[in-house]
Amino acid sequence: VQLVESGGGLVQPGGSLRLSCVASGFTFSRRYMSWVRQVPGKGLEWVSSIEGDGSTTLYADSVKGRFTISRDNAKNTVYLQMNSLKSEDTALYYCATGGDFYRDYRAPPLRGQGTQVTVSS
């Protein structure tokens, strides 16, 4: 299993970024995908998840209405569109998967290397 994130960077408050994660080594369309984030010195924070067929999407209250998760199963890619970014969104963002959707979506066992998002003026 390989998960490779991209799209992070430095953005001003109120700005937007779109993160991408390309997956390989498993049947992508059969696996849910999550985005989680981590600030140095703090634990992982679940951000959003999407089922394999895209029929169900879930969001943390802290990002609901600002972030949108989506996937393209033909490209083995999951996205996180982030709008109206705030300084508190600054973190290392990981895409993640593994286990059962409803049991594991908040803390998936498999993660990529992450992409850094910094929101600052």
Salt bridges, closest charged atoms under 4 A:
GLU45 OE1 - ARG37 NE 2.80
ASP61 OD1 - LYS64 NZ 3.27
ASP89 OD1 - ARG37 NH1 3.00
ASP89 OD2 - ARG66 NH1 2.72
ASP104 OD2 - ARG103 NH2 2.84
